[in-house]
Amino acid sequence: MQLFLISGLSGSGKSITLKVLEDSGYYCVDNLPADLLDPLVKHLQLSGYNNIAVSIDVRSANSVQHLPPLLHQIKQQGVEVHVLFLDAQSDTLVKRFSETRRLHPLSDGKRTLPECVQHERELLAGISDIGHHIDTSELNANALRARVKQLIKLDHARLTLLFESFGYKHGIPLDADFVFDVRCLPNPHYEPQLRPLTGRDKDVIGFLENIQSAQEMFKDILGFLERWLPGFIADNRSYLTVAIGCTGGQHRSVYLAEKLAAYFESQQQVLVRHRELS
């Protein structure tokens, strides 16, 4: 049996994610109390279900804190468990709730909306790092659906390396396991003919290929990942997100993310995302 557990912040896209899994043939349960997860899995196993998806979040109250040991127990029963934790910047979540005029699940008439978001983040801190983190701050509904569909198709027995470029002026991605700052490299933005291009264009690639510091940065990041990847694989990690950031997320970070992905694609499952280009 394969179990996808969906959790995360309210307003981050859990309902959309669960719907994608349902449309992909998974038996789905929303807002399940965490203490009922093990009985549900056993019942569905006996009923012949192979693929199930369950959403558990702060609405489960105190039982959500029991998830880590529960998931370990379920894995011991031979179930293939994958955890997707959806997150977004606090100001993005506040804006989404304000636009839809929905009440936050933790709203009690005493806390403000930003305080509810912060309190929820604190309550979920114990489970935010046990699965694949997805930052939906810059994702619309269609982009999130596409990302989840991509994750479903992966071979979860192998590590998936996600290289993500971003611009620091838009904030650091919440889903990054490693963040490398490449703002110290010469910026193609200041070359008039390169400014409208991106790190995927041959002229920008040619410019950075001839910059010694850019090549040294590539080798240093490459060496770090080659040194530590075996440890994450031995730890049974399914996903590892490597974020490369420059000022605007258009040139240097895109170039290095693409170059690193090309190197590792013969060794691992590799995904590439350019946050500011999507």
C-alpha positions, 0 to 999 in steps of 0.5 A: 500500500502507498499512503500520501499524507497531506499536511500544512498551513491553512490556505496553502493548497491542501484541498487542491493537492488532495483533489489531484490525488483523488483524480489520480485514483487515490482513496482520499480522506480529508480532515482525519484525526491523527489518532484514526490514521492507523485504524484507517490504513489497516481497514483499507488494507483489508478492503483491498485499497493500494493507494490512499491519501489522507489530509491531517492538519491543525483541525485535528487539534492535539492529535496532530502532534502524534503523527511522527511516531504514528507514521513510523509505526505504519511504515513498520507494517510495510506501507510506503509512506510519503508526506507532503507539507504545504506552506506559504509565506505568512503575508501570502496566507493572510492575503488569501484568507482576506480575499476569500473572507474565510475564517481561519480554523484557529480563529477564536475572536481573540487572535488577529488573522496574522496571529492565527497563522503564526500560532498554526505554524508553531503547532505544526512545527513538529511535522513540517520537516518530516516530508517533502516541503512545498512552498506555494507562495508563488504558485497558482492553483494550476501550477500546484496541480502540475507539481503534485502530478509530477510528484505522483509519477516519481519513483519514490524508492529513489532520491529526487533532487530538486534544483530551484532558482529564486530571487532574494528580493522576493524572499527565500523559498520555504521548501529549500533544504539547502540555500546557496547565495550566488549574488557575489557573481558578476551580474548579466543584468548590467549587460544591456544585451543580456538584461532581457534574457535568462540563464537558459539563453545561450548568450547568458550561458556563454557570458557566465561560462567565461567567468572564473568565479561562476565556474568555481561556485559551480564546482564548490556547490557540486563538491558539497552535494557529492560529499553529502548526498550519500548520507541523505540517501542512506537516511532514506530521504525521498526529496532534497531541494537545493535552492540557488539564489541571486538578486532577481532570479533571472540569470545567475541562479537559473544558469547554475540550477540548470548546470547542476541539474544537467550534471546530476540527471544521470545519477538521480531523479532530477527536477528543475524549477525557476520560481521567478520565471514561472 
